[in-house]
Amino acid sequence: MTKNSLTTSIILFILAVSLLFFAIKNSSKEDSKTNISIETIKEEVIPYKAKDSMSKVLVVKDFKNSSISHSPTDTFKKTLEVNGTIVGGYIYIKADVDNRALTSFDDIYVKLIESSHGLYKEYGGHLIQSQSLDTPKNDKQTEFLYELSSIKYKKSFTDSDKEVLSGNWLAILNDSTTKKILGFSSTSRNGDMQEMYIYYKCLDNTDCSISISQ
């Protein structure tokens, strides 16, 4: 092999290696972008994350009570006023009993009440913890999350968790009637409803709101 041929071969080899390195580097960047995009999409579709991009209204904060013979020592009751059209959302509750997570002997009672022209309807009851959407778990508190269109509950504390009822609060919120929400901690111990929020999304290109009053 001549000196010129050897030089040419070396140059071609270096060029080929450089092109291969460049291709691998670009491929890694694209894979990284793809992974980031997938993670972003996952966060957008996970309800616990998705709620944070919605509007929200605080229903109650630091409401404390216990129950004696399944009757609450205190309850909260608030009036809801809805303007515009709500197309989706969640009800979110963070609670504890004796500064610990709820057990199978404790639950949260929440009810939406509709009244108009002498008509009276109630939707809700004892929320079924096992039917909550995924939320972070720890031993200090319990978080509940339900779609407004599918609130999972049972009528009585003594009912089996398999006796699941489903309430479409979304339809009720969009009804032009007076609405009230009431609730309490159903526990024989010291219950604390740390916070309850309604997260909601408006019809595209429109404004909407939910306000709370006593």
C-alpha positions in Angstrom: 0.0 0.0 0.0 1.4 3.4 -1.0 1.8 6.2 1.5 -1.1 8.2 -0.1 -3.4 5.2 0.0 -2.6 4.6 3.7 -3.3 8.3 4.5 -6.6 8.2 2.6 -7.7 5.0 4.4 -6.9 6.6 7.8 -8.9 9.7 7.0 -11.8 7.7 5.8 -11.7 5.5 9.0 -11.6 8.6 11.2 -14.5 10.1 9.2 -16.6 6.9 9.5 -16.0 6.8 13.3 -16.9 10.4 13.6 -20.2 9.9 11.7 -21.0 6.9 13.8 -20.4 8.8 17.1 -22.5 11.7 15.8 -25.4 9.3 14.9 -25.3 7.6 18.3 -25.2 10.9 20.1 -28.2 12.2 18.2 -30.0 9.0 18.8 -29.4 9.3 22.6 -30.8 12.9 22.5 -33.9 11.8 20.7 -34.4 8.9 23.1 -34.0 11.3 26.0 -36.6 13.7 24.4 -38.9 10.8 23.9 -38.6 9.7 27.5 -39.2 13.2 28.7 -42.3 13.5 26.5 -43.7 10.2 27.8 -43.2 11.2 31.4 -44.9 14.5 30.7 -47.9 12.8 29.1 -48.0 10.3 32.1 -48.2 13.2 34.5 -50.9 14.9 32.5 -53.1 11.8 32.6 -52.5 10.8 36.2 -55.5 12.3 38.0 -53.5 13.3 41.1 -51.1 15.3 38.9 -53.8 16.4 36.4 -55.9 18.1 39.1 -53.1 20.7 39.7 -53.7 22.2 36.3 -57.4 22.9 37.1 -59.2 25.6 38.9 -60.1 24.8 42.5 -62.2 26.0 45.4 -61.7 25.3 49.1 -64.7 23.7 50.6 -63.5 23.2 54.2 -60.3 23.3 56.2 -59.3 21.9 59.5 -62.8 20.7 60.4 -62.6 18.5 63.5 -65.2 16.1 64.9 -65.8 12.6 66.2 -68.8 10.3 66.1 -70.7 8.6 68.9 -72.8 5.6 67.9 -72.2 6.6 64.3 -73.7 10.0 64.9 -71.3 12.9 64.3 -70.6 15.4 67.1 -70.5 18.1 64.4 -70.9 18.6 60.7 -70.1 21.3 58.2 -72.6 22.6 55.6 -71.7 25.0 52.8 -73.7 26.5 49.9 -72.2 26.1 46.4 -72.8 28.6 43.6 -71.8 27.5 40.1 -71.5 29.8 37.1 -70.8 28.6 33.6 -70.4 24.9 32.5 -68.1 22.5 34.4 -66.9 19.7 32.1 -64.8 17.7 34.5 -62.9 17.7 37.8 -62.3 16.0 41.1 -63.1 16.1 44.8 -60.0 15.9 46.9 -59.9 15.3 50.7 -57.0 15.1 53.1 -57.8 13.8 56.5 -56.5 12.0 59.6 -57.7 10.5 62.9 -55.6 11.1 66.0 -52.9 12.5 63.7 -52.7 9.1 61.9 -54.0 7.7 58.6 -57.5 6.4 58.6 -58.1 2.8 59.2 -60.9 0.4 58.0 -62.9 1.6 61.0 -62.9 5.3 59.9 -64.2 7.1 56.8 -65.3 10.4 55.5 -68.9 11.3 54.9 -69.7 13.8 52.2 -73.1 14.6 50.6 -74.2 16.9 47.8 -77.7 18.2 48.3 -80.0 19.6 45.6 -83.1 21.6 46.4 -85.5 23.6 44.2 -89.2 24.3 44.2 -89.9 21.9 47.0 -87.8 19.1 45.5 -85.0 17.7 47.6 -82.3 15.1 46.6 -79.2 13.9 48.2 -76.1 12.4 46.5 -73.3 10.8 48.5 -72.6 9.2 51.8 -69.6 7.3 53.3 -66.8 7.5 50.8 -65.2 4.2 50.0 -61.5 4.6 50.5 -60.6 1.6 48.3 -62.5 3.2 45.4 -60.4 6.4 45.5 -58.1 7.2 42.6 -54.4 6.8 43.3 -53.0 9.2 45.9 -49.7 9.2 47.9 -49.8 6.9 50.9 -48.3 7.6 54.4 -49.0 6.7 58.0 -49.8 10.3 59.1 -52.9 11.0 56.9 -55.1 9.7 54.2 -55.9 11.4 50.8 -59.1 10.7 48.9 -59.6 11.6 45.2 -62.7 10.9 43.1 -63.9 12.1 39.7 -66.8 14.5 40.1 -68.8 12.3 37.6 -68.2 9.2 39.7 -68.2 9.7 43.5 -67.9 6.2 45.1 -69.8 5.8 48.3 -72.1 3.6 50.5 -75.2 4.7 52.4 -74.3 3.3 55.8 -71.0 2.9 57.6 -71.9 -0.7 58.3 -72.5 -1.5 54.6 -69.9 -3.6 52.8 -67.4 -1.8 50.7 -68.6 -4.0 47.9 -72.0 -2.3 48.0 -70.7 0.6 45.9 -72.9 3.5 44.8 -71.8 6.0 42.3 -73.0 9.6 42.2 -72.6 12.0 39.3 -71.9 15.3 41.0 -70.8 16.8 37.7 -74.4 16.7 36.4 -75.7 18.2 39.6 -73.2 21.0 39.7 -74.3 22.0 36.2 -78.0 22.0 37.2 -79.4 25.4 37.9 -80.6 24.7 41.4 -79.5 25.6 44.9 -76.7 23.2 46.0 -75.3 22.5 49.4 -72.5 20.2 50.5 -72.2 18.7 54.0 -69.8 16.3 55.6 -67.9 15.0 58.6 -65.4 12.5 59.8 -67.0 9.2 60.6 -64.8 7.9 63.4 -65.1 7.3 67.1 -61.7 8.9 67.5 -60.6 12.5 66.9 -61.2 13.2 63.2 -59.6 16.1 61.3 -60.6 16.9 57.8 -57.5 18.9 57.0 -58.8 20.1 53.7 -61.4 19.5 51.0 -61.1 20.9 47.5 -63.2 20.7 44.4 -61.1 20.9 41.3 -62.9 21.7 38.1 -62.4 22.4 34.4 -64.5 24.8 32.3 -66.0 24.1 28.9 -63.5 25.1 26.3 -63.2 28.8 25.5 -65.6 29.7 28.3 -65.4 31.0 31.8 -66.8 29.1 34.8 -66.5 29.3 38.6 -67.5 27.6 41.8 -67.9 29.7 44.9 -68.5 28.5 48.5 -70.5 30.3 51.2 -71.9 29.4 54.6 
